[in-house]
Amino acid sequence: MLNPFTTAPPIVQTPVVNFSTLAGLANSGGLLFPQNVVGIDGEGKIPTVMNYSLSVQQNVGFQTILDVAYVANLARNQMWQRNLNAIPFGANFLPQNQDASAPGSPLPQAFLRPLRGYNNVNFREWASSSNYHSMQVQANRRFSAGLQFIASWTWSKSMDFNSNDTDSVSPLVDPRVWNYGLSSYDRTHVAKFSGVWDLPKTKFQNVVAKQIFNDWQMSGIVTFSSGQPLGLGFGTVTPVDITGSPTDGPRIALTGNPILPKSDRTRTRFFDTSVVRLPARGTIGNAAKTNIRGPGINNWDTAFFKDFPIREETRMQLRWELYNIWNHSQFTGVDTTARFDAQGAQGNSRLGELISARPARIMQFALRLYF
């Protein structure tokens, strides 16, 4: 990742063969012009992360400690990638850039580049940053009277320009306007509960019944989480040049807020699709980096287990484990891509529909021998 030269000439050459056939391909010379180039900032600033926090703990009784904390971090000199040879907006529309041999069409991209002789010149530099702020609350009960648990809730927000080192930022619009927004891994709320409980013993006096039904334990992990930030995209049935730049396309145009109240959301209408529009020719759209959130998590995993002593330190454990114990649907994917025809009408019938889900309930039994 930090050594981009393995994808650039002269280490890698990508010849282009024009006007040939499969039979003559092996004997064709191929052209090495123009090629993509990847470079890296020679200054090499040191990526830096600054963490800070403030927490308060209080014993609230019942063997339980309550911890309330403010936790944050600031990241500086992070990597992003810019195309130094992007074609300016509107270049395809200029009269001087029209192809005389094909009326109505612009010249090939290679003739419109600011740096002639190259295609994309992707430059990786340490210019990005991010920030994270959160309130974290945790209740921790030590094992007492047959019960132990940890309950936690995090309320947070993470903002950045790019969530991965080699994500590209806009070379034509200020990244602080075009690319700044919620991180791909941002989750506003994350609540978790995990614990172990010694189940109450039965009143059976029969030795066999007591051996079967007594001394069971139950453990579990419960997770509630906000969904992932998502951006809305689009395509066209027939090719449409909107920005006039072959290298930088537009975002979708929104006439309102696509987020629906939770009470109005359905499986086939997770967000408001009526506000999406095809951007006008010569514009770059008005949508932000992210526009909605995907489905959240509401998951319950549980296990029941019992130890059967054999002798001294040898024992057998029987386990019954259930994942997504309630077997309710937990959707993950949303169709966020509009499809417009030549008149600008949206034609994707599945736009806004939930299209994938997490696994259904899974159960497994296991025997473990401890010795």
LINRA-V51525 format. One record per pair of residues at least 24 apart in sequence whose ideal C-beta (glycine too) atoms are under 7 Angstrom apart, sorted by the first residue. I is the first residue (numbers start at 0). J is the second residue. Records with the same first field share a line. If there is no record, write none. Layout:
I=J + J
//
This chain:
0=164 + 165
3=37 + 38 + 39 + 123
6=37
7=36 + 37
8=34
32=116
33=109 + 116 + 117 + 118
34=117 + 118
35=118 + 119
36=117 + 120
37=121
38=120 + 122
39=123
40=123 + 124 + 125
44=76 + 125
45=76
46=76 + 77 + 125
47=75 + 76
48=72 + 74
49=73
61=140
62=140 + 141 + 143
63=138 + 139 + 140
64=139
65=138
66=137
67=136
68=135
69=134
70=133 + 135
71=131 + 132 + 133
72=131
73=130
74=128 + 129
75=128
76=125
77=125 + 127 + 128 + 129
78=123 + 125 + 127 + 164
79=124 + 126 + 127 + 160 + 161 + 166 + 168
80=121 + 122 + 123 + 165 + 166 + 167
81=122 + 167 + 168 + 170
82=119 + 120 + 121 + 167 + 170 + 246
83=120 + 122 + 170
84=112 + 113 + 114 + 117 + 118 + 119 + 120
85=170 + 171 + 246 + 247
86=111 + 112 + 244 + 245 + 246
87=171 + 244
88=171 + 242 + 243 + 244 + 247 + 283
89=243 + 281
90=243 + 244
91=240 + 243 + 245
92=243
108=245
123=165
127=160 + 161
128=160
129=157 + 158 + 159 + 182
130=158
131=155 + 157
132=156
145=196 + 197
146=194 + 196
147=194 + 195
148=192 + 193 + 194
149=193 + 194
150=192
151=191
152=190
153=189
154=187 + 188
155=187
156=185 + 187
157=181 + 182 + 184 + 185
158=182
169=247
171=247
178=288
180=287 + 288 + 289
181=228 + 289
183=227 + 228
185=228
186=224 + 225
187=225
188=224 + 225
189=224
190=223
191=220 + 221 + 222
192=221
193=219 + 220
194=218 + 219
214=305
215=303 + 305
216=304 + 305
217=301 + 303
218=302
219=299 + 300 + 301
220=300
221=299
222=296 + 298
223=296 + 297
224=295 + 296
225=292 + 295
226=292 + 293 + 294 + 295
227=292 + 293
228=289 + 292
229=289 + 290 + 291 + 292 + 293 + 333 + 335
230=286 + 288 + 289 + 290
231=257 + 275 + 286 + 290 + 335 + 337
232=335 + 336
233=277 + 336 + 337 + 338 + 339
234=336 + 338
235=339
236=338 + 340 + 341 + 346
237=341
241=278 + 280 + 282
242=283
243=281
249=278 + 282 + 283 + 284
250=283 + 284 + 286
251=275 + 278 + 284 + 286 + 337
252=276 + 277 + 278 + 284 + 285 + 286
253=285 + 286 + 290
257=290 + 291
258=291
266=352 + 353
267=352
268=351
269=333 + 351 + 352 + 353
270=351
272=350 + 351
275=337 + 345
277=339 + 343
293=331 + 333
294=330 + 331 + 353
296=329
297=329
298=323 + 329
299=323 + 324 + 325
300=324
312=370
313=369 + 370
314=369
315=366 + 368
316=367 + 369
317=366
318=364 + 365 + 367
319=364
320=362 + 363
321=360 + 362
322=360 + 361
323=358 + 359 + 360 + 361
324=360
326=359 + 360
328=356
329=356 + 357
330=355 + 356
331=355 + 356 + 357
//
